[in-house]
Structures are given as structure tokens and as C-alpha cells.
Amino acid sequence: MPSARILVVEDHEQVRAYMKRALETLGFHVTAAADAASALDLMSRAGGYEIVLSDHHLFDGNGLEVLEAMRRLLPNARGALVSSEADRADIAAKTEALGVERLSKPFSLSDLERLVKTLEGRPGLGPFPSRDCPDGG
């Protein structure tokens, strides 16, 4: 039975409630944040999240920034950007560079379940290398 701790970051209350309820029904432990600031606070204070799902356009930032912070604060976590623009080439390139998945809105319960099961089976990516780290080349 699933037991991963998931952080859902979504500024639209109905979508946030749907995602939280759906994931809890699937057996996951879910915390929901309404904005980037709350998500960053939860990741730095509470930690322990294995998966972070973030909306792209947040009232106080964007999901790519949240997922970049995830890489620093939760190096073993996996993440995904949830967006109606997930199929845009620039978004695809940015999520690929971050090493995170994408989920297009609107999505079904089976889409959400498939994404989380994919993320659950992956190892964390670890933190981004520091800028002064040698590149080996």
C-alpha cells in the first residue's frame, strides 16, 4: 500500500482539495500548500516529503522555482510540474533540466495516480551541484 509523503502546491482551492483528497484515497500522506512561500516553509521546516507536485503558475511565484527549491531542501525527493502548459517546448526543456516530470491539466484521477506511481519508483536526484564544483571535463 502506498505511503509516500506528498506535498501538493496549488493556488486554486478546488484543484488543491481534489488532488489532496484523490491522493489520500490512494493511500498517500498528503500536505497541501496554497502558494510558493508556504511550500518553501513546509519543505524547510517539516521536510520528509518524498514527492512534490507543484502547479506552474502560483500567485506568489512559479512551480519551477518550487521544484528548484525541492532539489536543494529535499535532495531525495522527486517532483512534477502540473500545468495546462506542460506540453510547451520551453516548459518541457525546463522540467527536463530540473529532472522532474510534467502533468498536463486537466488531468484524470488515473493520470494523477500513474504520475505518482512513476515518481514513487524513481530514486531522488540529489541536490544540484554547486557552481564551483568541477565539471570533470
C-alpha positions in Angstrom: 0.0 0.0 0.0 1.4 3.5 -0.9 2.7 5.5 2.0 4.8 8.2 0.4 4.6 11.7 1.9 3.4 14.1 -0.8 3.4 17.9 -0.9 0.8 19.4 -3.3 1.4 23.1 -4.2 -1.7 24.5 -5.9 -3.2 28.0 -5.5 -6.7 27.1 -6.8 -8.6 25.8 -3.8 -10.8 23.4 -5.7 -7.9 21.8 -7.6 -5.8 21.6 -4.4 -8.6 19.9 -2.5 -9.3 17.5 -5.4 -5.6 16.5 -5.6 -5.3 16.1 -1.8 -8.4 14.0 -1.5 -7.6 11.8 -4.5 -4.1 11.1 -3.3 -5.3 10.3 0.2 -7.8 8.0 -1.2 -5.0 6.2 -3.0 -3.2 5.8 0.4 -0.7 8.6 0.4 0.1 11.0 3.2 -0.6 14.5 1.7 0.1 18.0 2.8 -1.3 20.9 0.7 0.2 24.4 0.3 -1.7 27.3 -1.4 1.4 29.2 -2.5 5.1 29.0 -3.1 6.0 30.7 0.2 4.0 28.1 2.2 5.6 25.3 0.2 9.1 26.6 0.8 8.4 26.9 4.5 7.0 23.4 4.7 9.9 21.9 2.8 12.5 23.7 5.0 10.7 23.1 8.4 8.8 19.8 8.1 10.8 18.2 5.3 10.3 14.5 4.8 8.4 14.7 1.6 9.2 12.1 -1.0 7.2 13.7 -3.7 6.4 17.4 -4.5 3.7 18.2 -7.1 3.6 21.9 -7.9 1.2 24.0 -10.1 3.1 26.1 -12.6 1.5 29.5 -12.1 1.2 30.4 -8.4 0.1 33.7 -7.0 3.5 34.4 -5.5 5.9 32.6 -7.8 6.1 29.6 -10.1 6.3 25.9 -9.7 9.7 25.7 -11.4 11.1 27.8 -8.5 9.3 25.5 -6.0 10.8 22.4 -7.7 14.3 24.0 -7.8 14.0 24.6 -4.0 12.9 21.0 -3.6 16.2 19.8 -5.2 18.1 21.9 -2.6 15.9 21.3 0.5 14.8 17.7 -0.2 17.6 16.1 -2.3 16.0 12.7 -2.2 12.5 13.9 -3.3 11.0 13.5 -6.7 8.8 16.2 -8.3 6.4 17.1 -11.1 5.1 20.4 -12.6 1.4 20.4 -13.0 0.3 22.9 -15.7 -2.1 23.5 -18.6 1.1 24.5 -20.4 3.0 21.3 -19.6 3.4 20.4 -23.3 5.1 23.6 -24.3 8.6 23.1 -25.6 10.1 25.6 -23.2 8.4 24.0 -20.2 9.4 20.6 -21.3 13.0 21.7 -21.6 13.0 23.4 -18.1 11.4 20.3 -16.4 13.9 18.0 -18.1 16.8 20.2 -16.9 15.4 20.0 -13.4 14.9 16.3 -13.7 11.2 16.4 -12.9 8.1 15.1 -14.6 5.1 17.1 -16.0 1.4 16.6 -15.7 -1.0 18.4 -18.1 -4.1 20.0 -16.8 -6.9 19.0 -17.0 -6.0 15.5 -15.7 -7.9 12.5 -14.5 -7.5 10.5 -11.3 -5.8 7.8 -13.3 -3.3 10.3 -14.8 -2.5 11.5 -11.3 -2.2 8.0 -9.9 0.1 7.0 -12.8 2.3 10.0 -12.3 2.7 9.4 -8.6 3.4 5.7 -9.1 6.1 6.6 -11.6 7.7 9.1 -9.2 7.5 6.6 -6.3 9.6 4.1 -8.3 12.4 6.6 -9.0 15.3 7.4 -6.8 15.8 11.0 -5.8 18.1 13.1 -7.9 20.1 14.8 -5.2 20.9 18.4 -4.9 22.1 20.5 -7.9 25.9 20.6 -8.0 27.4 23.7 -6.6 28.6 26.2 -9.2 32.2 25.9 -8.1 32.1 22.1 -8.3 34.5 20.8 -11.0 32.7 19.5 -14.1 35.1 16.7 -14.7 35.9 17.8 -18.2 
